[in-house]
Amino acid sequence: MSPGLLFAFVIGYFILLLIVAWYTSRNSNNESFFIGNRNSNWMLVAFGMIGTSLSGVTFVSVPGTVGVAGFAYFQVVLGYFIGYFIIAFILLPLFYRLNLTSIYNYLQHRFGMTSYKTGALFFVLSRVLGATARLYLVINVLQIFILKDMNIPFAFTAFVILLMILLYTFEGGVKTIVFTDTLQTTFMLLGLIVCIIYIMNSMGHSVGSTLRELSGKGLTKIFNTDVNSSGFFIKQIIGGLFITATMTGLDQEMMQKNISVRTLYDSKKNVLTFSVIIVIVNFLFLFMGGLLYLFATTKGINTPPDDLFPTVALHFMGKVIPIIFVIGLISALFPSADGALTALTSSFCIDMLGMKRRDDWDEKRKKRIRLTVHFLFAIIFFLMVMGFKWVNNKSIIDVILKVAGFTYGPLLGLFAFGILTRRSIKDRLAIYACIAAPLIIWGIDFINNIEWYQKQFHLTGDWVNSVKNFSQSIFGKFKIGYELLIYNGLLTFLGLLMISHKSAVYSEPA
């Protein structure tokens, strides 16, 4: 399949998105952009959230991990499943009761303006880093396997992709994204299922025979029972639980779609339905990874984990499957990027600029400011993607989850303190507690996981060995895993406790 033909299908797919965006954004306004006029269909939101949650990282990276770690990632997925119940029965009722457009308004109601701005700031930081890392991975795949042969530079590819996303989200925002994410999730899942069927048929396998062969190689093992390992199943499940509760439940990008649903009851149905679907879909990605490993073994393919799926799909699967793979990959890329761009615009306009509080701004001025902010975030995305290209780290899924452990921890601490206690805090000091916690946790994690940092960032020198020896003397064989987020949130919680006092009269935010 020629790169030019594949690229033509990408352009055709984008034109389809533009048509959907044009149709859904007619008569849109700021409320349409920020929260879809609180009129989104819960079934569309639930289905579309699959694409947003999984992104291109899952599409490319998760299958590639199976050859190394088997089905161990499913431990985290089980934690995800439990975490959605926290969102449905604790966070959603709170957000609906307060009738929030930005979920960080809760922190203003509960603590004050500094806490509110701090929470929004950490969301902006978290989402910019996470979304651009995901974006980089998929753009890099397109560049290496398609556009490089057309002599198109990486920077131009990143610019065009971001321009595409900017164009179809510029007017409609959430109102448009609910529909485009549904369309893109459909194409992503179609690409995954077709690739699974094709590889099974080409190898003469069924689902049962594939699982039996993978089991014989020890690749279907899910639970890690080594207490000291960072992959210990309790750490992974609890870590996954808090990753979902925080990276979805306390994330404006994810929650602005949920609270755009008409009623709390429908929003709960959306989240609980999605929690079941996401488990099934993640298992399919792991199953796909197992098939890819078996196929690569028979063909003598030796590539980095993140390159395995694109290598097989684009070079060993005929003429039609590459088209389906590329459309599936693009469909996995756009929902995470368009949602992030829209959510960051919403959060910055509402939380940082106080657009909802500015009665002296008319709708025309608010729209002009919102469009300007949207455009500026697209520029920031471009610069960050180029930064990831310069670093050129292939193990991007580990980096994303590691970064999330630091940046989402303060959000976890702030919301947990607000929900679980009746104490007030010295609001002006909240930002210091939220900055100190991740810095302390990062120092601890750096010592504990020095081997990981050495591998990811190519650290050298005698001081690295000194840190390793110190780590061994302090932690022994114990390694911090995905539960890093919990430690960070707990330390933030303790910091807030230190600057708190008992409220004379406590009342729920209203």
C-alpha positions, 0 to 999 in steps of 0.5 A: 500500500503506497503512503500516498494512498494511505494519506488520501484516506486520512484526508478523506476521514478528516473531511468526514469529521468536518462535515459532522462538526459543521452539522453539529455546531450550527447555532452553537454558543459558549454553553454549547462549547463548554458543556453541550447545553447540558443536553447530551445523550448518555449512550453517545457519551458512554460510547464516545468516552471509549475513544477518549479514555483509550487514545492512540497510546492504548492502540499502539502501546498496550498490545506491544507490552504483552510480549514482555509483561503478558496480560499484567496490564489487566490488573490496572484495568480491574482497578479502572473498573472499580474506580468508575463506581466512585465516580458514579456514586460519589463525584457525579452527585456532587457535581450535579448538585452544584450544577457545575460547568467546571468541576474545579468550582467545587474547590471554590465553594469548599475552600476559596479562590486560591484552592480553586485556581490551584486545582485548575492549574494542576489540571491544565498542567496534567492535561497538557503533558498527558495529551501532548505525549499521547499525540506525539506517539501517534503522530510519530507512528504516522511519520515513521510508517507513512509520511517519511517516505513522502519526504514530509517533515515531522513538524509539518505533520504535527502542524497539519494534525493539530490544524485538523483538530482545531478546525472541527472543534473551533465552534461546537466544542463539547456539543460537536465532540460528543458526536465526533467521538462516537464516530471515531470510537466506532472506527477505532473498534472496527480497526481493532476487531478486523485486525484480530480476525485477519491475524487469527485467520492468517495463522489458522487460529481461533480465540481458544487456540490463541489463548492456549498457545499464549498460556503455554508461553506464560503470556496470559498471566494476569496477577503478579504476587511479588509483594516487592514488585512495582507490578504487585497485583494489589498495587496495580489494582489500587493504583488503577482505581485511583488513576480512574477516580482522579484522571477521569473523575477529577479531570475536566476533559472527561467530566465535562462530557459526563455532566453535559448529560441531561440528568444525574440518573442518565450520567450514572448509567453512562459511567457504569455502562462505560465501566463494563465496556472499557474492561472488554475493550482493554482485554481485546487490546491485550488479546491483540497484543498476544496475537501480534507476539505470536505472529512476529515470532513466526515471521522473525519480526524484531521491533520495539514494543510500540512499533510492533502493531504498526509494523505488522499491520502496514507491512504484513497484512495485505492491501486493505488492512493497512487502511483500516489500521490507519483509520483506526489509529487516527480515530484513537488519536483524535478523541483524546486530543480534541477533548483535551484541547476543548477541556483546556480551553473551557478550564482556562476561560472559566477557571483562570479568566473567570468568564462565568463571573464577568457580567461586564463581558457580552457574549460576543466578547466571551466568544472572541476570548474563547476562540483566542484561548483555543488557538493558543492552546493548539500552539502550546500542543504543537510546541510540546509535541516537538519537545517530545520528539526531541526527547524521543522516548518510546516507552511513552505509556509508562512516562504518561502514568508516571507524570500523572502520579505527580500532577494529579496527586494534588487534585486527589488530595484537594478533593479528598480533603473537601469530601472526607473532612469538615475542616476549613483551610487557610486558602492562601496556603493551599498552593504551597501544600499542593506544590510541596507534595509532588516535589517530595514524592518525586524525590522519593520515587527518583531514589526508589526507581533510579533504574527506571529514570536511568533507562528513560533518560539515559543517566550516567555517572558514578552518582547513579550507582551511589543512588542505587546503593542508597535506594537498596539500603532504604527500600530493599527490593520494594518498588513503588508502582502505579500507587505513586498517585495515592502517596502523592494525594495522601501527602497533599491531604496531610499538608492541607490538614496542617493548614486547616482548622475546625469550622465553626459552622460547616455547611455543604457547598451549595 
